[in-house]
Structures are given as C-alpha cells and as structure tokens.
Amino acid sequence: MILPKANRLTPEQLAEVTAIVSEFGCQIQPIAGAMRTIYAIVGDERDDLMINRLEGLDYVDRIDRIQSPFKLMDRRSDLARGKLIIGGVTLGEELFVIAGQCTIDPKNPTLFYETAAAVKEAGAHVIRGGVWKPRTNPYSFQGDNKSLDILMEASRRTGLPVDTEVMDEEQLQLALDAGVTVLQVGARNALNYSLLRAIGRAIGDRPEVSVLLKRSVHMGPLNEFISAAEYIAAFGNPNIMLCPRGTTPTLDGYRNHPDESATPLLKEKTWAAVVVDPSHSVGKAAYVPAASLAAVAYGADGLCIESHVDPQHGIGDDPKQSITPETLAKVIKQGRAIWDLRRT
C-alpha cells in the first residue's frame, strides 16, 4: 500500500508508480478517503526490488506491507484513519440506526410511507426497505421493481437515505440509477464473489454509496467474512459495514444463533464499522429489543432493525419479526444510554 506525502498523487506520479508495479505483474488501485488517497498494490507485492524502487520516489511517504489475507480491511491499514458518514452520522461517534420494513408491498405504498416517517421520528438515520427478496420457495413473493419507486419516494418525503438488498447486477444497476445510498448484500450472497466484484466495480468511484455486508450462515472463521468485504474494497470504495445477523447452528426458539458477540472479535481484526441485525438473528419481534441492546453492549457501531407501523399487515418477515416504531424509539433511547456507558 503506497502512502504519498501529499493528499494524493498527481497524474504523472500515478503513471510512474503504475509503470513500476506493472513490471512485477501488479496493478495500482487508488482508494479515495476523506482526507487522503492511498494506493493499493494489487497482486504479489512481496518483491523487495519493487518496494525499494517505490520507496525511493521522493513523493512517497512510505509503503505499508501488511501480511494479511485482507490487506485493505486489516485494522493496520491506513484506511483505518478514514471516516464513514451516512445520513449525517459519522459511524463510531454515535449510535447509527437503519430501520424499516422487511418487504415493501407494492400494492400498499401508504404503509411504507407511514413506516418511513415513523422510523425517522423514532430516531433512525437510514430507511430500510426490501425491494427484491431472496426466497427459498420459488412461488413466494420475490419483490417488485415498482417497489424501488416507493422506496425512493419515501426518501424524498423524509429526507433520509435508503438501504435495500441487491442480488444480481441488474438490480445493482437499478438501485444505483435510482439513488440508493446503502446497498445491502444479504447472507445468501455474502459468498457470491462475482456479485461482490460487480458491486466493487460499480461503486469504486462513487464515494456517496456504502455497502452493508451481511455475514453468511455458511461462513466459518471471521477472516472469511472480512475477506468477502475485501472483494468490494479492492475496487476503490472502502465504505463497508459488516453486519452480523445470526449464524448456525440454530439456537432453539431463535431464527438463527445470535452472533452479536462477534463484534469485538471483528474489531480486533478490521477497522470496518459493525452494524448488527438483531431482527434476523432472533427472528421474533419480542426478542429484538434485548438482542439490539446486547449488540450495542458488545460494541456495535449501529443496528439494522426491521420495523413496521402495522406488522400484521406486512408481507415477507414483517408479521413475525418487525417491531413497531414505538418500540424502536425505546430501543434507540436505551441503546444510546448503553453507548454513553461504553464511553465512561
């Protein structure tokens, strides 16, 4: 990883370092931060001759050589100095909350508009809304492109950015064209490296876009989770949030095995913000508040919670696991109190 003395390399300097690393079969990937652009060496950067030539350039401050399976996401990376700001919140400085419906019902947009307004009032910073849904049963409701218009209208009405899941490149492009701020990669696609690469390429030069990457239930060690994020960061956009959402084996009575305790372990390895999804972890509305507060106590930077003004008239997972905005407001208030206790 090349760290220049100035905030960024000039085009001439970038051309020179690119020419040097290409001699050794490597490439340069600029990663623009708020204050400084760093330059990742993509490929095997262990050749001492290449490193010596780069360190000899008078405009290079230093070369960081991080021997890690995820060089960019590693907490020793210079990217750790960056800040992720979404919806006016700098993650890590206050409790960040994404909230909204599991699934947008295109036949009843009013319910979503009411939910969006209510979760904003409760204290959420980003509206969640499922436009497309991965379903085990092919005959279950899979979502509707029309719901994307409803999602963006809710954003216009509330002034809040929005989060939605994308499952393929067509949906990715539709979401970006519409102005979605947070792209969600669900647990089923967290190991879909083709999709992760496509997202990385699509947002590499779009610093206004962030990714909420959920942990797959099939992932083993946490290194595998962080390495999945590396696929996205390697194309130039480090705006990535890691989202524990329950894993296997299933704990009796819960939808999954809650894994909010992974948060401090992730923070020992990576600089990425951790935003926990308690709704999918436990799968039952009655358990969501406690799971949310546990996640904050474990050190989460934020929460992604399913909330609906009238859960029993929702579709998808809303009837079972969405909490009301009134409950959401209490969770956020209590979560902020725990956040403050962590700072004392």
C-alpha positions as CSV (number, residue, x, y, z in Angstrom):
1,M,0.0,0.0,0.0
2,I,1.5,3.3,-1.1
3,L,1.1,6.4,1.1
4,P,2.0,9.6,-0.7
5,K,3.4,12.6,1.1
6,A,0.7,14.8,-0.4
7,N,-3.0,14.2,-0.1
8,R,-2.9,12.3,-3.5
9,L,-0.5,11.6,-6.4
10,T,-0.5,13.7,-9.4
11,P,-1.5,12.1,-12.7
12,E,2.2,12.0,-13.6
13,Q,3.2,10.4,-10.3
14,L,0.4,7.8,-10.6
15,A,1.6,6.9,-14.1
16,E,5.1,6.4,-12.8
17,V,4.2,4.1,-9.9
18,T,1.8,2.2,-12.1
19,A,4.6,1.6,-14.6
20,I,6.9,0.3,-11.8
21,V,4.4,-2.2,-10.3
22,S,3.3,-3.4,-13.7
23,E,6.9,-4.6,-14.3
24,F,6.3,-7.0,-11.4
25,G,2.9,-8.2,-12.5
26,C,0.9,-5.9,-10.1
27,Q,-1.6,-3.1,-10.5
28,I,-2.5,0.1,-8.6
29,Q,-5.9,0.7,-7.2
30,P,-6.5,4.2,-5.8
31,I,-8.8,4.3,-2.8
32,A,-10.0,7.8,-2.1
33,G,-10.6,8.8,1.6
34,A,-12.0,12.0,3.0
35,M,-8.6,13.4,3.7
36,R,-6.1,11.4,1.6
37,T,-6.0,8.9,-1.2
38,I,-3.9,5.8,-0.7
39,Y,-2.8,3.4,-3.5
40,A,-3.2,-0.3,-3.0
41,I,-0.8,-2.6,-4.8
42,V,-3.0,-5.4,-6.2
43,G,-1.0,-8.6,-6.7
44,D,2.0,-10.1,-5.0
45,E,3.8,-7.1,-3.5
46,R,6.5,-9.1,-1.7
47,D,9.2,-8.4,-4.3
48,D,11.8,-6.3,-2.4
49,L,13.1,-4.8,-5.6
50,M,9.7,-3.3,-6.4
51,I,9.3,-2.0,-2.9
52,N,12.8,-0.4,-2.9
53,R,12.1,1.4,-6.2
54,L,8.8,2.7,-4.9
55,E,10.3,3.8,-1.6
56,G,13.0,5.7,-3.5
57,L,10.5,8.0,-5.1
58,D,10.6,11.4,-3.4
59,Y,6.9,11.9,-3.3
60,V,6.2,8.6,-1.5
61,D,5.9,8.8,2.3
62,R,6.1,5.1,3.0
63,I,5.0,1.7,1.8
64,D,2.8,-0.4,4.2
65,R,3.4,-4.1,3.8
66,I,0.5,-5.9,5.6
67,Q,0.8,-9.7,5.5
68,S,-2.8,-10.5,5.9
69,P,-5.5,-12.2,3.8
70,F,-7.3,-8.9,3.8
71,K,-4.7,-6.2,3.3
72,L,-7.2,-3.3,2.8
73,M,-9.7,-4.3,5.5
74,D,-6.9,-5.1,8.1
75,R,-7.1,-2.7,11.1
76,R,-3.4,-1.9,10.5
77,S,-4.3,-0.5,7.1
78,D,-4.1,3.3,6.6
79,L,-7.8,3.1,5.7
80,A,-8.4,2.9,9.5
81,R,-7.9,6.6,9.5
82,G,-11.0,7.2,7.3
83,K,-14.5,8.1,8.4
84,L,-17.8,6.7,7.1
85,I,-20.6,9.3,7.2
86,I,-24.1,8.2,6.3
87,G,-27.3,10.2,6.8
88,G,-25.3,12.9,8.6
89,V,-23.9,10.4,11.2
90,T,-20.2,9.6,11.5
91,L,-20.1,5.9,12.3
92,G,-18.3,5.3,15.6
93,E,-19.2,8.7,17.0
94,E,-22.9,8.0,17.8
95,L,-25.2,5.0,17.6
96,F,-26.2,4.6,13.9
97,V,-29.6,3.1,13.1
98,I,-31.1,1.6,9.9
99,A,-34.8,0.8,10.3
100,G,-37.8,-0.1,8.1
101,Q,-39.8,-2.8,6.6
102,C,-38.5,-6.2,5.6
103,T,-40.5,-6.0,2.3
104,I,-42.2,-3.2,0.5
105,D,-45.7,-4.1,-0.5
106,P,-46.2,-2.5,-4.0
107,K,-50.0,-2.8,-3.6
108,N,-50.0,-0.7,-0.4
109,P,-47.3,2.0,-0.6
110,T,-49.0,4.1,2.1
111,L,-47.9,1.6,4.7
112,F,-44.3,2.1,3.7
113,Y,-44.6,5.9,3.6
114,E,-46.1,5.8,7.1
115,T,-43.4,3.4,8.3
116,A,-40.6,5.6,6.9
117,A,-41.9,8.7,8.6
118,A,-42.4,6.8,11.9
119,V,-38.9,5.3,12.0
120,K,-37.4,8.7,11.3
121,E,-39.4,10.1,14.2
122,A,-38.1,7.2,16.3
123,G,-34.5,8.3,15.6
124,A,-33.4,6.1,12.6
125,H,-30.9,7.6,10.2
126,V,-31.5,5.4,7.2
127,I,-34.7,3.8,5.9
128,R,-34.6,0.1,5.2
129,G,-36.9,-1.3,2.5
130,G,-36.9,-4.6,0.8
131,V,-37.5,-4.2,-3.0
132,W,-36.3,-7.6,-4.1
133,K,-36.4,-10.6,-1.8
134,P,-34.5,-13.9,-1.9
135,R,-36.9,-16.7,-1.2
136,T,-36.4,-20.4,-0.7
137,N,-39.8,-21.2,-2.2
138,P,-40.0,-20.1,-5.9
139,Y,-43.7,-19.3,-5.5
140,S,-43.2,-16.9,-2.6
141,F,-43.3,-13.2,-3.3
142,Q,-39.9,-12.2,-4.8
143,G,-40.3,-8.4,-4.8
144,D,-41.2,-6.0,-7.5
145,N,-39.3,-3.3,-9.4
146,K,-42.2,-0.9,-8.7
147,S,-41.2,-1.0,-5.0
148,L,-38.0,0.8,-5.9
149,D,-40.1,3.9,-6.8
150,I,-41.9,3.6,-3.5
151,L,-38.5,3.4,-1.6
152,M,-37.1,6.5,-3.3
153,E,-40.4,8.4,-2.8
154,A,-40.1,7.7,0.9
155,S,-36.5,9.0,0.8
156,R,-37.8,12.2,-0.8
157,R,-40.5,12.6,1.8
158,T,-38.3,12.1,4.8
159,G,-35.0,13.4,3.6
160,L,-33.3,10.2,4.8
161,P,-31.1,7.9,2.7
162,V,-32.3,4.4,2.0
163,D,-30.9,0.8,2.2
164,T,-32.1,-2.1,0.1
165,E,-30.7,-5.5,-0.8
166,V,-29.5,-6.3,-4.3
167,M,-29.0,-9.9,-5.5
168,D,-27.7,-9.5,-9.1
169,E,-26.1,-7.0,-11.4
170,E,-29.4,-5.9,-12.9
171,Q,-30.8,-5.0,-9.5
172,L,-27.5,-3.4,-8.6
173,Q,-27.7,-1.0,-11.6
174,L,-31.3,-0.2,-11.0
175,A,-30.6,0.7,-7.4
176,L,-27.7,2.9,-8.2
177,D,-29.6,4.6,-11.0
178,A,-32.4,5.3,-8.6
179,G,-30.1,6.8,-6.0
180,V,-29.9,4.1,-3.3
181,T,-27.3,5.1,-0.7
182,V,-26.7,1.8,1.1
183,L,-26.5,-1.4,-0.9
184,Q,-27.3,-4.4,1.2
185,V,-25.7,-7.8,0.4
186,G,-27.7,-10.5,2.1
187,A,-26.5,-13.6,3.9
188,R,-27.3,-15.7,0.8
189,N,-25.0,-13.6,-1.4
190,A,-22.1,-12.9,1.0
191,L,-20.2,-15.7,-0.6
192,N,-21.2,-14.7,-4.1
193,Y,-17.8,-13.3,-5.1
194,S,-18.9,-12.4,-8.7
195,L,-21.6,-10.2,-7.2
196,L,-19.1,-8.7,-4.7
197,R,-16.7,-7.9,-7.5
198,A,-19.5,-6.3,-9.6
199,I,-20.5,-4.1,-6.6
200,G,-16.9,-3.1,-6.1
201,R,-16.5,-2.1,-9.8
202,A,-19.9,-0.3,-9.8
203,I,-19.2,1.9,-6.8
204,G,-15.4,2.2,-7.0
205,D,-15.7,5.9,-8.0
206,R,-18.9,6.6,-6.1
207,P,-17.9,7.6,-2.5
208,E,-21.5,8.6,-1.7
209,V,-22.5,4.9,-1.8
210,S,-21.9,2.4,1.0
211,V,-22.4,-1.4,1.4
212,L,-23.9,-3.3,4.3
213,L,-22.4,-6.7,4.0
214,K,-24.2,-9.4,6.0
215,R,-22.5,-12.5,7.4
216,S,-23.4,-15.7,5.6
217,V,-24.6,-18.5,7.9
218,H,-22.2,-20.7,5.9
219,M,-19.1,-18.7,6.7
220,G,-16.6,-20.2,9.0
221,P,-13.9,-18.1,10.7
222,L,-14.4,-14.3,10.8
223,N,-11.5,-14.0,8.4
224,E,-13.8,-15.3,5.7
225,F,-16.3,-12.6,6.4
226,I,-13.7,-9.8,6.3
227,S,-12.2,-11.3,3.1
228,A,-15.6,-11.0,1.4
229,A,-15.5,-7.3,2.2
230,E,-12.0,-7.1,0.7
231,Y,-13.6,-8.0,-2.7
232,I,-15.5,-4.7,-2.6
233,A,-12.8,-2.5,-1.1
234,A,-10.3,-3.8,-3.7
235,F,-12.1,-1.7,-6.4
236,G,-11.6,1.6,-4.5
237,N,-14.6,2.1,-2.2
238,P,-14.0,1.4,1.5
239,N,-17.4,2.4,2.7
240,I,-18.3,-1.0,4.0
241,M,-20.2,-2.0,7.1
242,L,-20.0,-5.6,8.4
243,C,-23.4,-7.0,9.6
244,P,-23.6,-10.0,11.9
245,R,-27.2,-11.3,11.5
246,G,-27.1,-14.7,13.2
247,T,-25.4,-17.9,12.2
248,T,-25.7,-21.6,12.6
249,P,-26.3,-23.9,14.4
250,T,-29.8,-22.5,15.1
251,L,-30.5,-21.9,18.8
252,D,-33.8,-23.3,19.9
253,G,-36.5,-20.6,19.8
254,Y,-34.5,-18.2,17.6
255,R,-34.4,-17.9,13.9
256,N,-30.6,-18.2,13.9
257,H,-27.9,-18.3,16.6
258,P,-27.4,-14.6,17.6
259,D,-23.8,-13.6,16.9
260,E,-23.5,-10.1,18.3
261,S,-20.6,-11.3,20.3
262,A,-18.6,-11.4,17.1
263,T,-18.3,-7.6,17.2
264,P,-15.3,-7.2,19.5
265,L,-13.6,-10.1,17.6
266,L,-14.2,-8.3,14.3
267,K,-12.8,-5.0,15.7
268,E,-9.6,-6.8,16.7
269,K,-9.1,-7.6,13.0
270,T,-10.6,-4.8,10.9
271,W,-11.3,-1.1,11.0
272,A,-14.8,-1.6,9.4
273,A,-17.9,-0.5,11.2
274,V,-20.0,-3.2,12.6
275,V,-23.8,-2.8,12.2
276,V,-25.7,-5.7,13.8
277,D,-29.0,-7.1,12.5
278,P,-30.9,-8.3,15.6
279,S,-34.1,-8.9,13.7
280,H,-32.7,-11.8,11.6
281,S,-30.6,-13.0,14.5
282,V,-33.6,-13.9,16.6
283,G,-36.5,-13.8,14.2
284,K,-39.2,-12.9,16.7
285,A,-40.2,-9.3,17.5
286,A,-40.4,-10.0,21.2
287,Y,-36.7,-10.8,21.3
288,V,-35.4,-7.9,19.1
289,P,-35.1,-5.2,21.8
290,A,-32.9,-7.3,24.1
291,A,-30.8,-8.5,21.1
292,S,-30.4,-4.9,20.0
293,L,-29.1,-3.7,23.4
294,A,-26.8,-6.7,23.7
295,A,-25.3,-5.8,20.3
296,V,-24.6,-2.2,21.5
297,A,-23.1,-3.5,24.7
298,Y,-20.8,-5.7,22.7
299,G,-19.5,-2.6,20.9
300,A,-21.6,-2.4,17.7
301,D,-21.4,0.9,15.8
302,G,-25.0,0.5,14.7
303,L,-28.2,-1.5,14.3
304,C,-30.2,-2.6,11.3
305,I,-33.7,-3.3,12.6
306,E,-37.0,-4.3,10.9
307,S,-39.8,-2.0,11.9
308,H,-43.4,-1.6,10.6
309,V,-46.3,0.6,11.6
310,D,-48.6,-2.4,11.3
311,P,-46.6,-5.6,11.3
312,Q,-49.6,-7.9,11.0
313,H,-50.5,-6.3,7.7
314,G,-46.9,-6.5,6.4
315,I,-45.5,-9.1,4.0
316,G,-42.3,-11.1,4.0
317,D,-40.9,-11.5,7.5
318,D,-42.6,-8.3,8.9
319,P,-45.6,-10.0,10.7
320,K,-43.2,-12.2,12.7
321,Q,-40.1,-10.2,13.4
322,S,-40.8,-6.5,12.8
323,I,-41.1,-4.2,15.9
324,T,-43.3,-1.2,15.9
325,P,-41.8,2.3,15.6
326,E,-42.9,2.9,19.2
327,T,-40.8,0.0,20.4
328,L,-38.0,1.1,18.0
329,A,-37.9,4.5,19.7
330,K,-37.4,2.9,23.1
331,V,-34.7,0.6,21.7
332,I,-32.8,3.6,20.3
333,K,-33.1,5.6,23.5
334,Q,-31.9,2.7,25.6
335,G,-29.2,1.9,23.1
336,R,-27.9,5.4,23.2
337,A,-27.7,5.1,27.0
338,I,-25.6,2.0,26.7
339,W,-23.5,3.7,24.1
340,D,-22.8,6.5,26.6
341,L,-21.9,4.0,29.3
342,R,-19.3,2.5,26.9
343,R,-17.6,5.9,26.7
344,T,-17.3,6.3,30.5
